[in-house]
Amino acid sequence: MKIVVLTGSPHKNGTSNTLVNEFIRGALENGNTILRFDIPFLKIHPCIGCDCCGMNGPCTFNDDMSKILDTILESDMIVLATPIYYFGFSSQIKSAIDRFYSRNGQIQSKKLKSVFIATAWNNDNQVMIAFEKHIEILIDYLNLDNVGTILAKGYGYSGASTEKEYMEEAYKLGKSI
Ligand SMILES: Cc1cc2nc3c(=O)[nH]c(=O)nc-3n(C[C@H](O)[C@H](O)[C@H](O)COP(=O)(O)O)c2cc1C
């Protein structure tokens, strides 16, 4: 399977990237192809809502997102990984998601498989509620076939006591693809 992975943390060796690496390790062992884009290190202008694309055409901005959109449309699965920032996606990855707008219908028609990975400092009952609801609606709206979600609470820094457990979960999820 061709899997496009979008990561949303500026910490190259941070928690969400650690889980992504484990997911990828498992997925590669099963013969999948990975195309990874570390969004915070790319040039991606936020959507300005000009509507030039009409939700189905070239975006006004010809930046790194052009290649990502082409890759998404050639893939079978999309993985979106993010640190939790104020109960949601990091602004970096949210900017990339907003740019799906110019290929909205094409993405919906693909019925892509999906995986979501999120890591948060807090370990309480509230921390993932908004994010979980957000992705539930996003999955439905984008017509995704979600095959796995890792919501890593209490995993705010590399080496946290929860790390091993979540790394194993991410590896197993990758290996199941
Ligand atoms: C701007 C910002 C907002 C954050 N908001 C939350 C939050 O709402 N809840 C939470 O538990 N942790 C929050 N955190 C902590 C991160 O989610 C947490 O440290 C995460 O593990 C970082 O992931 P990374 O290492 O992949 O960058 C925030 C951190 C930053 C920098």
The ligand as an ORCA input file, in Angstrom:
! r2SCAN-3c Opt
* xyz 0 1
  C       1.632     25.674     21.680
  C       1.458     24.442     22.495
  C       0.206     24.062     22.914
  C       0.018     22.906     23.653
  N      -1.231     22.560     24.036
  C      -1.419     21.433     24.762
  C      -2.726     21.043     25.172
  O      -3.725     21.673     24.872
  N      -2.838     19.916     25.946
  C      -1.744     19.158     26.301
  O      -1.903     18.159     27.002
  N      -0.505     19.490     25.868
  C      -0.313     20.610     25.126
  N       0.941     20.943     24.695
  C       2.051     20.002     24.944
  C       2.323     19.087     23.738
  O       1.143     18.582     23.175
  C       3.164     17.890     24.135
  O       4.351     18.318     24.772
  C       3.508     17.006     22.957
  O       4.052     15.792     23.432
  C       4.535     17.649     22.029
  O       4.691     16.803     20.911
  P       6.034     16.778     20.046
  O       7.135     16.326     20.960
  O       5.754     15.790     18.970
  O       6.247     18.160     19.534
  C       1.147     22.098     23.978
  C       2.426     22.483     23.565
  C       2.587     23.644     22.829
  C       3.976     24.040     22.396
*
